[in-house]
């Protein structure tokens, strides 16, 4: 009940799963946004399927109107794709009401991960698929590893680096886990 009625801006909503959950479970007013038009189309379909208003909008974080302020700003799995996290956090801070809350979950790249282990298998499977289909069935994947989305920036920054970016952006009382 403590969150009921709060205005929550979701940056990089993707399919809007976090917005849907927060709306249904915490009864907050959600404002899902994403840089991708395709993502917002999927988000709006998902919102409708859960009986919510299809209000996901296309916005570039760095060009968003800051006249409306939000009680909470969330970004889940977004900041690791920002080459300048401090600049992005500053823009998020501009979206907040005084004493607002920002929640950012970050999933940085790892030098060694399940994706690097799977690379040889993914390359073989991709080659077999091309052989039978005569077309790349997953053109969005990195052409070398076949396990990561190609041409997408990802940082190797850790939790301490993201915390420092938040502090440098002007946030106070920053916690990281």
N, C-alpha and C positions, 0 to 999 in steps of 0.2 A: 504493500500500500504506500510505502514511502516514495516510490517512483511514479505513482499514478498521476497522469496529467502532464508530466514533464515533456518538453519538446526535445527530441533526440535527432540529431543530424548524423546520418551514416555516410562517411566518405568512402567511396569504392565499394558500393553495396553488392556488386556482383549479382547473385541471384536473389538478394534481399533476405536471406535466411535469418540473419541477426535481427533485422528490422521486424520481420514477421514474428519471431520469437518474442522480442521485447514488447511488441504491440499486444500480442495475445496473452502473455504471461504477466507483464508488468503494467499493462494498460497505459503505455506512454504514447505520445503523438509522434509518429515516425516521419522522417523526411529522408528517404534513401536517395543517394546520388551516385553516379558513376561516370567516369570519363567515356565509357563505351556505350554507344547507342544500342548495340546488340545486348549488352548486359542489362540495360534498363528495360528493354523489351521483355526479356526473360523474367526480370524482377517483377514487372507489372503483371505478367501472366501468373506468377506465383502469388503475388498479393491478392489478386482476384480469386484464385483457387482457395485461399484461406478466408475469403469473405472480407477482405480489406480493400480500401481505395487504391487504385493503381496510380500512385503518386511518385513513383521513381522517376527522377529527372536526370538528363545529361548535363553534367557540369564539369568543367576543368577547375580543380581546387584553386589554382592560381588566378582564376578570373571570376570567382564567385562573388555575388553581391553580399556585402557584409552588413547591410542595413537590418536584416532580421538576425536576431541572436537566439542561441539555443542553450538549454540547460545542460545538455550533454552532447559531446561530439565523439563519435567512435570511428575508428578505422581498424579493420581486422584483416591482416595480410596485405596491407597496402604500402606501408612506409618502406619496406625493404626494396620496393621498386622505384623509390625516389632518390635520384642522384644527390640531392641536397635536402636531407631530412630536416635540418634546422629551418630552412625556408618554408617547407611544407608545414611544419609545426607552427610557425608564425601565422600562416594563413588559417590554420585550424583555431588558434587562439583568438584570432579576429572574429571568428564565428560564435564564440562563447559569450554568454552573459557573465557579468561579474560573479565570481565565486563558482563558475561553472566547472564541470568535470569533463576531462578528456580521457578516453580509454583507447590505447593503441596496442594491438597485439601484432608483433612483428615476427616474421619467419625468415631470418636471413639465410643466405646460401651457405652451404658447408663445403669445404674442400673435399671431404670424403663423406659420401652419403649413400643411401640405397640406390639413388639414381646413378652414381658413378659405378656401383657394383653391377647394376643392370645394363649398363651400356653395351657390352658385347652381345648379350641376348637380344636387346632391342634392335641392334643393327642387323642381326641375323633375321629376326622376325620381320623387320621392315623390308629387307631384301626379298624374302619369300613372298611377302604381300605384293610387292611391286612386280615380281615375276608373274604371278597369277592374275593380278588386276591391271597391270600395265599403267598404273597410276599410283601416286603417293596417297595412301588413304588417310594420312595424318600430316598434311603439309605445314601445320603450325608448329610441329616439333623441330628442334634443333637438328640440322642436317647431319651433324657429326655424331652426337651422342644418341639421338633418337629417344631421349628420355626427359628432356626439358623443353619448355616452350622456347622456340627460337626468338631471337631479337628482342628479348625482354630483359631490361636491366634488373639485376639483383645484387644487393650489397652483401659483403661478408661481415658487416658491422655486428657487434654483439650488444647485449642488453645495456652495458655501461655506456657504449657509444650513443645508443638511442636516448638514454637518460640525459647525457650531456647535451644532445641536440635539443631536447625538451627544455632544459634549463637555459640554454643559449637563446631559445626562441621566446623566453619570458615566462614559462610556466614555473610555478613554485610548488613546493611540497610534492616532488616527483618521486614515485615509487617504481621500482622495477623488480621483477622476479625472474 
